[in-house]
Amino acid sequence: MTTVGVLGIGRMGSSMARALATAGFEVVCWNRTPAAARSSAAGLLDAPVSGSVALAESGSLTIMVGGETANLDRARPVLDALGKTVFHMVRSAAAPR
């Protein structure tokens, strides 16, 4: 089973976490800064979403992903569980400039 970390669990994050759990992923939720994520072994993607809480619950969000292609490829099953449309924007807003 794939374990997914959800960073930020407000109204949207908690709805997305529920959608991931419903899709069969093990979900761990916490808040973390981009700098702390970069220093861990985890791949980092910046993935803002567009949609409502209802769309988050149904896995129908639009997702704009910034980050390395390899990290996106690893995360694709997770993102597909959250959204109907995923755009790869290449550069992450959280990336160092």
PyRosetta script that sets phi, psi and omega in degrees:
from pyrosetta import init, pose_from_sequence

init()
pose = pose_from_sequence("MTTVGVLGIGRMGSSMARALATAGFEVVCWNRTPAAARSSAAGLLDAPVSGSVALAESGSLTIMVGGETANLDRARPVLDALGKTVFHMVRSAAAPR")
pose.set_psi(1, 139.5)
pose.set_omega(1, 177.5)
pose.set_phi(2, -85.0)
pose.set_psi(2, 132.0)
pose.set_omega(2, 175.9)
pose.set_phi(3, -98.0)
pose.set_psi(3, 131.4)
pose.set_omega(3, -178.4)
pose.set_phi(4, -119.4)
pose.set_psi(4, 131.0)
pose.set_omega(4, 174.2)
pose.set_phi(5, -95.6)
pose.set_psi(5, 129.5)
pose.set_omega(5, 176.1)
pose.set_phi(6, -107.0)
pose.set_psi(6, 119.2)
pose.set_omega(6, -178.4)
pose.set_phi(7, -96.4)
pose.set_psi(7, 114.9)
pose.set_omega(7, -177.4)
pose.set_phi(8, 92.9)
pose.set_psi(8, 110.3)
pose.set_omega(8, -174.2)
pose.set_phi(9, -123.2)
pose.set_psi(9, 48.9)
pose.set_omega(9, 171.4)
pose.set_phi(10, -75.8)
pose.set_psi(10, -152.7)
pose.set_omega(10, -177.4)
pose.set_phi(11, -60.2)
pose.set_psi(11, -46.6)
pose.set_omega(11, -179.1)
pose.set_phi(12, -72.2)
pose.set_psi(12, -47.1)
pose.set_omega(12, -177.9)
pose.set_phi(13, -60.2)
pose.set_psi(13, -42.0)
pose.set_omega(13, -179.9)
pose.set_phi(14, -68.8)
pose.set_psi(14, -35.1)
pose.set_omega(14, 176.3)
pose.set_phi(15, -67.3)
pose.set_psi(15, -39.4)
pose.set_omega(15, 177.7)
pose.set_phi(16, -66.5)
pose.set_psi(16, -39.6)
pose.set_omega(16, 178.5)
pose.set_phi(17, -61.6)
pose.set_psi(17, -41.5)
pose.set_omega(17, 177.4)
pose.set_phi(18, -63.8)
pose.set_psi(18, -40.4)
pose.set_omega(18, 179.2)
pose.set_phi(19, -64.0)
pose.set_psi(19, -39.4)
pose.set_omega(19, 177.6)
pose.set_phi(20, -64.7)
pose.set_psi(20, -43.3)
pose.set_omega(20, 178.7)
pose.set_phi(21, -62.3)
pose.set_psi(21, -41.3)
pose.set_omega(21, 178.0)
pose.set_phi(22, -63.0)
pose.set_psi(22, -32.9)
pose.set_omega(22, 178.9)
pose.set_phi(23, -78.9)
pose.set_psi(23, -2.1)
pose.set_omega(23, 174.4)
pose.set_phi(24, 100.7)
pose.set_psi(24, 7.0)
pose.set_omega(24, 177.4)
pose.set_phi(25, -86.9)
pose.set_psi(25, 147.5)
pose.set_omega(25, 169.5)
pose.set_phi(26, -80.8)
pose.set_psi(26, 128.2)
pose.set_omega(26, -173.0)
pose.set_phi(27, -116.4)
pose.set_psi(27, 131.3)
pose.set_omega(27, 173.6)
pose.set_phi(28, -120.4)
pose.set_psi(28, 128.7)
pose.set_omega(28, -176.3)
pose.set_phi(29, -114.1)
pose.set_psi(29, 139.2)
pose.set_omega(29, 173.3)
pose.set_phi(30, -167.7)
pose.set_psi(30, 170.1)
pose.set_omega(30, 176.2)
pose.set_phi(31, -106.0)
pose.set_psi(31, 141.2)
pose.set_omega(31, -175.7)
pose.set_phi(32, -157.9)
pose.set_psi(32, 145.4)
pose.set_omega(32, 178.1)
pose.set_phi(33, -84.3)
pose.set_psi(33, 155.1)
pose.set_omega(33, 178.3)
pose.set_phi(34, -57.4)
pose.set_psi(34, -37.7)
pose.set_omega(34, 179.9)
pose.set_phi(35, -61.8)
pose.set_psi(35, -41.5)
pose.set_omega(35, 179.2)
pose.set_phi(36, -67.2)
pose.set_psi(36, -37.0)
pose.set_omega(36, 179.3)
pose.set_phi(37, -66.9)
pose.set_psi(37, -38.7)
pose.set_omega(37, 179.6)
pose.set_phi(38, -63.9)
pose.set_psi(38, -30.5)
pose.set_omega(38, -177.6)
pose.set_phi(39, -83.0)
pose.set_psi(39, -6.3)
pose.set_omega(39, 178.2)
pose.set_phi(40, -92.7)
pose.set_psi(40, -179.6)
pose.set_omega(40, 179.5)
pose.set_phi(41, -81.2)
pose.set_psi(41, -5.6)
pose.set_omega(41, -176.5)
pose.set_phi(42, -75.9)
pose.set_psi(42, 147.9)
pose.set_omega(42, 170.6)
pose.set_phi(43, -75.8)
pose.set_psi(43, 147.9)
pose.set_omega(43, -176.9)
pose.set_phi(44, -114.0)
pose.set_psi(44, 127.5)
pose.set_omega(44, 171.4)
pose.set_phi(45, -125.8)
pose.set_psi(45, 139.9)
pose.set_omega(45, 172.8)
pose.set_phi(46, -99.7)
pose.set_psi(46, 113.2)
pose.set_omega(46, -170.8)
pose.set_phi(47, -134.7)
pose.set_psi(47, 74.5)
pose.set_omega(47, 174.4)
pose.set_phi(48, -65.1)
pose.set_psi(48, 153.9)
pose.set_omega(48, -177.4)
pose.set_phi(49, -121.9)
pose.set_psi(49, 157.6)
pose.set_omega(49, 174.5)
pose.set_phi(50, -125.1)
pose.set_psi(50, 130.7)
pose.set_omega(50, 179.5)
pose.set_phi(51, 146.4)
pose.set_psi(51, -178.8)
pose.set_omega(51, -177.3)
pose.set_phi(52, -101.6)
pose.set_psi(52, 174.1)
pose.set_omega(52, 175.0)
pose.set_phi(53, -59.6)
pose.set_psi(53, -40.5)
pose.set_omega(53, 179.2)
pose.set_phi(54, -61.7)
pose.set_psi(54, -40.3)
pose.set_omega(54, 177.7)
pose.set_phi(55, -68.6)
pose.set_psi(55, -34.8)
pose.set_omega(55, 175.7)
pose.set_phi(56, -63.4)
pose.set_psi(56, -43.6)
pose.set_omega(56, -179.5)
pose.set_phi(57, -64.2)
pose.set_psi(57, -32.4)
pose.set_omega(57, -177.4)
pose.set_phi(58, -94.0)
pose.set_psi(58, 0.8)
pose.set_omega(58, -179.9)
pose.set_phi(59, 70.6)
pose.set_psi(59, 36.8)
pose.set_omega(59, -175.1)
pose.set_phi(60, -121.0)
pose.set_psi(60, 25.0)
pose.set_omega(60, -178.9)
pose.set_phi(61, -72.5)
pose.set_psi(61, 163.8)
pose.set_omega(61, 166.4)
pose.set_phi(62, -101.9)
pose.set_psi(62, 130.5)
pose.set_omega(62, -173.0)
pose.set_phi(63, -123.1)
pose.set_psi(63, 129.5)
pose.set_omega(63, 176.3)
pose.set_phi(64, -108.9)
pose.set_psi(64, 115.0)
pose.set_omega(64, -171.4)
pose.set_phi(65, -109.9)
pose.set_psi(65, 128.2)
pose.set_omega(65, 171.8)
pose.set_phi(66, -112.5)
pose.set_psi(66, 140.4)
pose.set_omega(66, 178.5)
pose.set_phi(67, 142.5)
pose.set_psi(67, 179.8)
pose.set_omega(67, -177.5)
pose.set_phi(68, -68.0)
pose.set_psi(68, 142.8)
pose.set_omega(68, -178.7)
pose.set_phi(69, -57.6)
pose.set_psi(69, -39.8)
pose.set_omega(69, -179.6)
pose.set_phi(70, -61.4)
pose.set_psi(70, -39.7)
pose.set_omega(70, 177.9)
pose.set_phi(71, -68.0)
pose.set_psi(71, -38.7)
pose.set_omega(71, 176.9)
pose.set_phi(72, -63.5)
pose.set_psi(72, -43.7)
pose.set_omega(72, 179.6)
pose.set_phi(73, -59.1)
pose.set_psi(73, -41.7)
pose.set_omega(73, 178.0)
pose.set_phi(74, -65.4)
pose.set_psi(74, -35.7)
pose.set_omega(74, -175.6)
pose.set_phi(75, -88.4)
pose.set_psi(75, -7.9)
pose.set_omega(75, -173.4)
pose.set_phi(76, -52.7)
pose.set_psi(76, -44.9)
pose.set_omega(76, 179.1)
pose.set_phi(77, -61.1)
pose.set_psi(77, -34.9)
pose.set_omega(77, 178.9)
pose.set_phi(78, -69.1)
pose.set_psi(78, -48.1)
pose.set_omega(78, -179.4)
pose.set_phi(79, -63.2)
pose.set_psi(79, -37.7)
pose.set_omega(79, 178.2)
pose.set_phi(80, -64.9)
pose.set_psi(80, -27.6)
pose.set_omega(80, 176.6)
pose.set_phi(81, -74.2)
pose.set_psi(81, -23.0)
pose.set_omega(81, -178.2)
pose.set_phi(82, -94.6)
pose.set_psi(82, -29.6)
pose.set_omega(82, -172.6)
pose.set_phi(83, -140.9)
pose.set_psi(83, 154.6)
pose.set_omega(83, 176.5)
pose.set_phi(84, -85.4)
pose.set_psi(84, -25.1)
pose.set_omega(84, -178.5)
pose.set_phi(85, -130.9)
pose.set_psi(85, 126.7)
pose.set_omega(85, 178.7)
pose.set_phi(86, -124.1)
pose.set_psi(86, 119.7)
pose.set_omega(86, 177.1)
pose.set_phi(87, -105.5)
pose.set_psi(87, 127.7)
pose.set_omega(87, 175.3)
pose.set_phi(88, -91.7)
pose.set_psi(88, 112.8)
pose.set_omega(88, -177.1)
pose.set_phi(89, -92.4)
pose.set_psi(89, 1.5)
pose.set_omega(89, 177.4)
pose.set_phi(90, 71.9)
pose.set_psi(90, -72.6)
pose.set_omega(90, -175.6)
pose.set_phi(91, -85.2)
pose.set_psi(91, 135.5)
pose.set_omega(91, 178.3)
pose.set_phi(92, -84.1)
pose.set_psi(92, 139.3)
pose.set_omega(92, 175.4)
pose.set_phi(93, -64.6)
pose.set_psi(93, -25.1)
pose.set_omega(93, -179.2)
pose.set_phi(94, -86.4)
pose.set_psi(94, -4.9)
pose.set_omega(94, -177.5)
pose.set_phi(95, -70.6)
pose.set_psi(95, 146.4)
pose.set_omega(95, 176.5)
pose.set_phi(96, -63.1)
pose.set_psi(96, 145.2)
pose.set_omega(96, -178.6)
pose.set_phi(97, -102.2)
pose.dump_pdb("model.pdb")
